[in-house]
Amino acid sequence: AAMRTKMPGQKMKKMVGWLVVAAALVAARPARADELVIGIYAPTAGFASSSDRLSYVSALAKAIEGALGGGTTVKGQSFSSLSQMAGTAQFGILDPLCAAGNKYTVMATATVNGKTEQTWALYAKGASNLPALKDKAVAYAKTGCNDQAFIENALLESEVPASFFKLSAKDAITGAVTDVASGGSQAVFAPPLGGTKGLTKLFDVGSVPNPAFVQLSSKVDAAVAAKVKAAGLGF
């Protein structure tokens, strides 16, 4: 009989209201003080595989955990989008295209061969000049951070429209290079990687910064953030 009794409308509305408020508080709850997530989202970084990418950020997380002196668990995690990483991690290794277009605090920049930027080029297979690539598939690493504008305005200096090619988006730069080497696409915009050695470099397209180590969350204690930064710089 008690189960068949209808709850008064006002009481029902109040209960639903409290449930909504509780759900919102849980969703907005910051990360625990004793737990940090260090993410990586850098499609243009030249990791040989996704497992190498995860191993790198996991090693960084371990170094940071050691620098914090115990009591805080630090986990390294690889993400497939910036929005996914920003919603989970407090710090992260971020693709330069995304770091340039957002207001995250940059704590360090990765070095490759001692430099914080690399000279990118247009590499091709079976083509010896730019006109030969008209309406051909050209691969690139998709970041979701104004990729076409980056290619057209930064790499091609607005001299050639992106529509000159058939741009082919890939999940990572190594996959884009492999796609050309295997005959899928005819060319690729990329930094100098091992896989580009068998391709023809048509011309350099400019210097691009390496991925940045950024603070994604403003809710981290300043003293903790300073230790994380120092550990990142020393890694």
N, C-alpha and C positions, 0 to 999 in steps of 0.2 A: 504494500500500500504506500509505503514511504517512497518507493522508486517511481510510482505512478503519479505522485504529487508534482504538479508543475511549479517551477521556481518563479516567484514574482518577477515581473519584467524589470523593475528598477534594480533589484538585487542581481539579476542576470547581467544587466548592462554594466554594473559596478564591477562584477567579477571579471567580465571580458576586458574591461578597461585596465584592471590591474594586471591581467595576463599580458596585454599588449605592452604596458610599461615595463614589466619584468623582462619580456623578450627583448625590448629595445636596450635595456641596461646590459643584458648578457651580450648582445651584439656589439655594443660600444665599449665593453670591458677591455682595458688595456692588457697587454701581456703581463704575466706574473713577473714580479720583481726578480725571481730566481730563475728565470728562463728567457733566453734570447734566441731568435732565429736569424741566421745569416743566409741570405738568399743569393742566387745568381740568375740573372737574365741578361745574356750577352750573346745574341746570335752571330755577331760579327767577330767574336773571339775565336781564334784558330785552334780550338780543342779537337783532337783527333776523333773523339767519340763522346756520347752523352755520359758514359761512365767516367771518362777522364774529367769532364766538367764537374760532375758530382764529387769526385775524389778531391779535386782542387778546393772547392768551397768547403768540403768537410774538413780538410786539413787546416784551412783558414779558421774555421769555427773552433777547432781543437786548440789552435794557437791562442785565440782570443779567450777561450775558457781558462787556459793556463794563466793568461795575463790578469784575469779578474780575481785570481787567487782562491778559487774554491767557493762553493756555496751557490754558484750560478751555473746552470746547465746551458750550454750553447750548442745549437744544432745547425748543421749546414744543409741547405735544401736547394734543389734546382727547380726553376719555374718555367712555364711555357708562355708567360705573358707578364708584362709590367704590372697590370692591374692585379693579377694573382699574387705576385710577389709583394706589392705595396700593401695588400690587405692582410698579409701574414707575417712578413719579416720586419724587423726593426732596423736592420742594416742589410746592404746588398751590393754585389758587384753588378753594375748596370752598364748596358750598351751605351757607347758615346752618343748615339743619335737620341736616345731617350734621356740621357743625363743632360744634354744640351737643351732639351725642350721642357724640362720640369724644374721645380724650385727646391729640389732636394739638396741637402748640404753635402758637398763633395769633400771627402776626407783624404782621399789619395787617388792617384792615377796609376794604372798598371804600367810596368815597364816591359818592353820586348826588345831584346838585344841592347839593353841599356837606354832605350829611348821611350818617351811617353806618347809618341805618335809614330805612325807608319805611313809610308808612301804607297797609296793604292794605285792600281793600274787596271786597264781593260785587257784581259787575257782571252785569247781565242784559239780555237782549233779548226783548221781548214779555212781560215780567213787571214789575209795579210794586210788588210786596211779597213778603215771604218765604213766606206761605201758598201763593202761586201757584206756588211751586217744589217743592211736595211731590211726591215720586216723579218729579221731572224730572231730566234729565241736567245735572249741574254739573261743569264741567271743572276740572282742577287740574294742576300740573306734578308729575310723579312723580319723587321723589328716591330712594325705597327706604329712607328714614331716618324711619320712624314717621310716614308721611304722614297716615294717618287720625287718629292721636292729635293731630297738629299742628292739623288742621282742626277736630276736635271740641273739644279742650281749650284750644288757644291762640286760634284765630280765632273760634270760636263760644262760647268761655268756658263750655263744658259746659252751655249753656242749650238747645241743640238737638243731638240725636244726629246723627251723620254719616249714619245710615240714613234720615234724613228725605229725603235726596236719593238719586239714582242717580249716585254719583261716577264720573266718566269721566277716567281717567288719560291724560295726554299727556306726550310726551318733554321738552317745554320750555314755559315760560310763554307765549312768543309764539304757539306752536302752540295752546295752550289758549284764548287770547284770540281767535285767528283762527277757531277752531272755533265759538265763540259768534257771532262777527260773520257767519259764513257760514251760520248756522242749524243747525249740527250739535248743539251743546248749548244749553241755555237760559240758563246763567249760568256764571260763572267766579270763582274766588278769585284775586286778582292785585294786584300793586302798580300804581300809575298808569303805564300805558304808552300809547304813541301809539294803539294799536289799541282802547283802552278808551273813546276819546272819542265813538265812535258808540253806546256802550252806556249803559244806565241804571244809575247807582250806587245800589244799594238802601240800603246802609249801610257804614260803616267797620267793619273787623273787627280792627283792632289794628296796632301797629307791629312790623315784622319787621326784624331786622338784615340788612344787605347781606352778600354773600359775603365769606368771610375768606381771607386768604393764610396758609397754614399750612405748617409743616415736617412732612413725612410720615415721614421717615427720621431715626432718631437716630444713624446712622452717619456723618453729614456732619461734617467738621471744624468746630469751634466758630468759628474765624476766618472760614471760608468762609460759614458760616451767618449770621454777623454782617453780612458784606458783602451777602449775598443779601437780608437783611432791610432793610438801608439802601436798596438799589436798589428793592426793592418799595415802600417807603414814599415814595420819591421819584418813582415812576412815575406 
